[in-house]
Amino acid sequence: MILQVLKMAGSSAPWIGSAYLFLQSTCKTVILPNLYESSQKKPCVFKALKLALADSTGSVNGVDMLKVHCSYPHLIVQLKFCKRENCRRFLQSYREGELQKSLQNHLQLSLAMTTVPLEMELKAGNEHLDSMLKDEDRCLECIYREKPDRLRDEEIIELEEHLKGLILHQNINNNMPSKDCMSPNSPSLPSQGSSLSPQVTFLFQGQQFDNRSLTPDDHQKFAKLVSKKWKQVGRSLQKNCRALRDPAIDNLAHEYDREGLYEQAYQMLLRFIQSEGKKATIARLIAALEENGLTSLSEELLGLHSNEDDS
């Protein structure tokens, strides 16, 4: 079974798996679900989670948070892995206690607390991975077998946008440190259901890029290189684009079936650009590509021209 899964992971299909990280503070005065449900503390907790997960894989794109559930006394983080090696690094960090230490430190700094002791548990489906951490391949098999059942939650997207804006603000004002995760002049977290303006910069593979509107060159490169995955990318974009909501993508596939994949992909992205206007940004397209394991196309659009293998 393990060999079969590894063969599948080595095929042209992207390696994608899912797991749930259960978090609980062992300090009676620190209730993680209560902190996360607080509008003031939620950005602080999210920032600590994001940074600790980045530490565990060595990359801000190593693992995605799809949703954070509050289930007293636990905070449950649904994780998505798009590469086997990233998942392996995460498992090593978790097994060696590095993830736990990193998250405790980041929570302590973000929440301005003296200490935030944690207990952790990792599950994939019905499997409790803590009991098999020494068998890394078996853990990878369990995670690979559990495919994500959702796209990133809209609240997670808003929190990530806020965090990126906060990082930009701190870079500009690096001589004005703040003890709290939100300084008085930092960008405020948008209220539930609010419409976000495009962020100024975004992170990709640890590098910061200027956000911008999609160009005709982006449009053509995407249509040429995305191939059969244009529908998956469209479904990733549709969560914040009403023009691509079902059955729009299937209708485009049928309408431009004779013209082929290039025209189908071109028309899908055209509908996104026409609908979203200035909000049809390179950052949103890159995020959709990354959700579907299309790292090489992301690198092409950002001018990185990397020859690295995506597998």
C-alpha positions as CSV (number, residue, x, y, z in Angstrom):
1,M,0.0,0.0,0.0
2,I,2.8,2.4,0.9
3,L,4.6,1.6,-2.4
4,Q,1.4,2.3,-4.3
5,V,0.9,5.6,-2.6
6,L,4.5,6.6,-3.2
7,K,4.2,5.7,-6.9
8,M,1.1,7.9,-7.2
9,A,3.0,10.7,-5.4
10,G,5.8,10.4,-8.0
11,S,3.5,10.6,-11.0
12,S,2.6,13.8,-12.8
13,A,-0.3,14.5,-10.5
14,P,0.6,16.9,-7.6
15,W,1.2,15.4,-4.2
16,I,-1.7,16.7,-2.1
17,G,-2.7,15.6,1.4
18,S,-4.6,16.9,4.5
19,A,-4.3,16.7,8.3
20,Y,-5.8,18.2,11.4
21,L,-3.6,19.8,14.1
22,F,-5.3,19.9,17.5
23,L,-4.0,22.6,19.9
24,Q,-4.7,23.0,23.6
25,S,-3.0,25.2,26.2
26,T,-2.1,23.5,29.4
27,C,-2.4,26.8,31.3
28,K,-5.9,27.1,32.7
29,T,-6.0,30.9,32.1
30,V,-5.2,30.6,28.4
31,I,-8.1,29.3,26.4
32,L,-7.1,29.2,22.8
33,P,-10.7,29.1,21.3
34,N,-11.7,32.1,23.3
35,L,-8.6,34.0,22.1
36,Y,-9.3,33.1,18.5
37,E,-12.9,34.1,18.8
38,S,-11.8,37.6,20.0
39,S,-11.7,40.1,17.2
40,Q,-8.6,41.8,18.8
41,K,-6.7,38.6,19.5
42,K,-7.6,36.5,16.5
43,P,-5.0,38.3,14.2
44,C,-2.3,37.6,16.9
45,V,-3.1,33.9,17.1
46,F,-3.3,33.6,13.3
47,K,0.1,35.3,12.9
48,A,1.7,32.9,15.4
49,L,0.2,29.9,13.6
50,K,1.3,31.1,10.2
51,L,4.9,31.8,11.4
52,A,5.3,28.6,13.3
53,L,4.0,26.5,10.3
54,A,6.5,28.4,8.0
55,D,9.3,27.6,10.5
56,S,8.3,23.9,10.4
57,T,8.7,23.6,6.6
58,G,11.2,26.3,5.9
59,S,8.8,28.1,3.6
60,V,5.7,30.4,3.9
61,N,4.1,28.2,1.2
62,G,5.1,24.9,2.7
63,V,1.7,24.2,4.3
64,D,-1.7,25.9,3.9
65,M,-4.2,26.6,6.6
66,L,-7.7,25.9,5.1
67,K,-9.8,26.6,8.2
68,V,-9.4,27.1,12.0
69,H,-12.1,25.4,14.1
70,C,-12.9,26.4,17.7
71,S,-13.9,23.3,19.7
72,Y,-13.4,24.0,23.4
73,P,-10.8,23.4,24.7
74,H,-9.1,22.8,21.4
75,L,-8.2,25.0,18.5
76,I,-8.2,22.7,15.4
77,V,-6.3,23.7,12.3
78,Q,-7.1,22.0,9.0
79,L,-3.8,21.8,7.0
80,K,-3.2,21.2,3.3
81,F,0.2,20.0,1.9
82,C,1.0,20.3,-1.8
83,K,4.4,18.7,-1.8
84,R,5.6,15.4,-0.2
85,E,8.9,17.0,0.9
86,N,7.1,19.8,2.6
87,C,4.9,17.4,4.5
88,R,8.0,15.3,5.5
89,R,9.7,18.4,6.9
90,F,6.6,19.3,8.8
91,L,6.4,15.8,10.3
92,Q,10.0,15.9,11.4
93,S,9.5,19.3,13.0
94,Y,6.4,18.0,14.8
95,R,8.1,14.8,15.9
96,E,11.1,16.6,17.3
97,G,9.1,19.1,19.2
98,E,10.3,22.0,17.1
99,L,6.9,23.0,15.9
100,Q,5.6,23.0,19.5
101,K,8.4,25.3,20.7
102,S,8.1,27.6,17.7
103,L,4.3,28.0,18.2
104,Q,4.7,28.6,21.9
105,N,7.3,31.3,21.2
106,H,5.3,33.0,18.5
107,L,2.1,33.0,20.6
108,Q,4.1,34.4,23.6
109,L,5.4,37.3,21.4
110,S,2.1,37.9,19.5
111,L,-0.1,37.9,22.6
112,A,2.4,39.6,24.9
113,M,2.2,36.8,27.4
114,T,4.9,35.4,29.7
115,T,4.3,31.8,28.5
116,V,1.8,29.8,26.4
117,P,2.4,26.1,27.1
118,L,0.8,23.8,24.5
119,E,-0.3,20.3,24.0
120,M,-0.6,19.1,20.3
121,E,-2.2,16.2,18.5
122,L,-2.0,15.4,14.8
123,K,-4.8,13.4,13.0
124,A,-5.4,12.4,9.4
125,G,-8.9,11.0,9.0
126,N,-9.4,8.4,11.7
127,E,-5.7,7.9,12.2
128,H,-3.9,9.3,15.3
129,L,-0.5,10.1,13.8
130,D,1.2,10.7,17.2
131,S,1.3,7.0,17.8
132,M,3.2,6.3,14.5
133,L,5.5,9.3,14.1
134,K,8.6,7.1,14.0
135,D,7.1,5.5,10.8
136,E,7.4,8.6,8.6
137,D,6.3,6.8,5.4
138,R,3.1,5.5,7.1
139,C,2.3,9.1,8.3
140,L,2.9,10.4,4.8
141,E,0.6,7.7,3.4
142,C,-2.2,8.6,5.9
143,I,-1.9,12.3,5.1
144,Y,-1.8,11.7,1.3
145,R,-4.9,9.5,1.5
146,E,-6.9,12.3,3.1
147,K,-7.6,14.9,0.4
148,P,-8.8,18.4,1.4
149,D,-12.5,18.6,1.4
150,R,-12.7,22.4,1.1
151,L,-10.9,25.4,-0.3
152,R,-9.4,28.0,2.0
153,D,-12.0,29.6,4.3
154,E,-12.8,33.2,3.4
155,E,-11.8,34.2,7.0
156,I,-8.4,32.7,6.5
157,I,-8.0,34.6,3.3
158,E,-8.8,37.9,5.1
159,L,-6.5,37.1,7.9
160,E,-3.6,36.4,5.5
161,E,-4.3,39.7,3.7
162,H,-4.2,41.5,7.0
163,L,-1.0,39.8,8.0
164,K,0.7,40.7,4.7
165,G,-0.4,44.3,5.2
166,L,0.9,44.3,8.7
167,I,4.3,43.0,7.6
168,L,4.5,45.7,5.0
169,H,3.5,48.3,7.6
170,Q,6.2,47.1,9.9
171,N,8.8,47.1,7.1
172,I,8.0,50.7,6.5
173,N,8.0,51.6,10.1
174,N,10.8,49.3,11.4
175,N,12.0,51.9,13.8
176,M,8.6,51.8,15.7
177,P,8.4,48.4,17.4
178,S,5.2,47.4,19.1
179,K,4.6,44.9,21.9
180,D,1.3,43.9,20.5
181,C,0.6,42.2,17.2
182,M,-1.3,45.4,16.1
183,S,0.2,48.8,16.6
184,P,-2.2,51.8,16.7
185,N,-1.4,52.8,13.2
186,S,-1.3,49.3,11.6
187,P,-4.0,48.2,9.2
188,S,-7.1,47.0,10.9
189,L,-8.7,43.7,10.4
190,P,-11.6,44.0,8.0
191,S,-15.0,43.3,9.5
192,Q,-16.8,40.1,8.6
193,G,-18.0,40.2,5.0
194,S,-16.1,43.3,4.1
195,S,-14.5,43.7,0.6
196,L,-10.8,43.8,0.7
197,S,-8.8,46.1,-1.5
198,P,-5.8,44.5,-3.2
199,Q,-2.7,44.1,-1.0
200,V,0.4,46.1,-2.0
201,T,2.8,43.2,-1.8
202,F,2.7,39.4,-1.4
203,L,5.0,36.6,-0.5
204,F,6.0,33.7,-2.8
205,Q,8.7,31.2,-1.9
206,G,10.0,33.5,0.8
207,Q,10.3,36.5,-1.5
208,Q,8.2,39.6,-1.5
209,F,6.6,40.7,-4.8
210,D,4.7,43.9,-5.8
211,N,1.1,43.1,-6.4
212,R,-0.4,44.4,-9.6
213,S,-3.3,44.0,-12.0
214,L,-3.0,41.1,-14.5
215,T,-1.5,42.1,-17.8
216,P,-2.2,40.8,-21.3
217,D,1.1,39.0,-21.2
218,D,0.0,37.2,-17.9
219,H,-3.2,36.3,-19.6
220,Q,-1.6,34.7,-22.6
221,K,1.1,32.9,-20.6
222,F,-1.6,31.4,-18.3
223,A,-3.7,30.2,-21.2
224,K,-0.7,28.7,-22.9
225,L,0.8,26.9,-20.0
226,V,-2.1,25.9,-17.6
227,S,-3.3,23.1,-19.9
228,K,-6.0,20.8,-18.5
229,K,-5.8,22.4,-15.0
230,W,-7.6,25.6,-16.1
231,K,-10.9,24.3,-14.5
232,Q,-9.3,23.6,-11.2
233,V,-7.7,27.0,-11.1
234,G,-11.0,28.5,-12.1
235,R,-12.7,26.8,-9.1
236,S,-10.0,28.1,-6.8
237,L,-10.7,31.6,-8.1
238,Q,-14.5,31.2,-7.9
239,K,-14.7,31.4,-4.1
240,N,-14.2,35.2,-4.3
241,C,-15.5,35.7,-7.9
242,R,-19.2,35.4,-8.5
243,A,-18.7,35.4,-12.3
244,L,-17.0,32.0,-12.0
245,R,-19.5,30.4,-9.6
246,D,-21.2,27.2,-10.9
247,P,-22.1,26.4,-13.6
248,A,-20.0,29.1,-15.2
249,I,-16.8,27.0,-15.6
250,D,-18.6,24.0,-17.0
251,N,-20.5,26.3,-19.4
252,L,-17.2,27.7,-20.6
253,A,-15.7,24.2,-21.1
254,H,-18.7,23.3,-23.3
255,E,-18.9,26.6,-25.2
256,Y,-15.2,26.6,-26.2
257,D,-14.7,22.8,-26.4
258,R,-14.0,22.9,-30.2
259,E,-11.4,25.7,-29.8
260,G,-9.4,23.7,-27.3
261,L,-7.7,24.2,-23.9
262,Y,-5.9,27.5,-24.7
263,E,-9.2,29.2,-25.6
264,Q,-11.0,27.7,-22.6
265,A,-8.4,28.9,-20.2
266,Y,-8.2,32.3,-21.9
267,Q,-11.9,32.8,-21.7
268,M,-12.1,31.7,-18.0
269,L,-9.4,34.2,-17.0
270,L,-11.0,36.9,-19.2
271,R,-14.2,36.5,-17.3
272,F,-12.3,36.8,-14.0
273,I,-10.6,40.0,-15.2
274,Q,-13.7,41.6,-16.5
275,S,-15.7,40.7,-13.4
276,E,-13.1,41.7,-10.8
277,G,-11.5,44.8,-12.5
278,K,-8.6,46.2,-10.4
279,K,-9.1,43.3,-7.9
280,A,-8.0,40.8,-10.6
281,T,-4.5,40.8,-9.3
282,I,-1.4,38.6,-9.8
283,A,-1.5,37.7,-6.1
284,R,-4.9,36.1,-6.4
285,L,-3.9,34.2,-9.5
286,I,-0.7,33.0,-7.9
287,A,-2.6,31.8,-4.8
288,A,-5.0,29.8,-7.1
289,L,-2.1,28.3,-9.0
290,E,-0.4,27.3,-5.8
291,E,-3.5,25.6,-4.5
292,N,-3.3,23.4,-7.5
293,G,0.4,22.6,-7.4
294,L,1.3,24.8,-10.4
295,T,4.4,26.2,-9.0
296,S,6.3,26.4,-12.3
297,L,3.6,28.4,-13.9
298,S,3.6,30.8,-10.9
299,E,7.4,31.2,-11.3
300,E,6.9,31.9,-15.0
301,L,4.4,34.6,-14.3
302,L,6.6,36.2,-11.7
303,G,9.7,36.1,-14.0
304,L,11.6,33.6,-11.9
305,H,12.1,31.2,-14.8
306,S,13.0,28.4,-12.4
307,N,13.8,25.0,-13.8
308,E,13.2,23.2,-10.5
309,D,11.0,20.1,-10.6
310,D,7.6,20.7,-8.9
311,S,7.3,17.1,-7.7
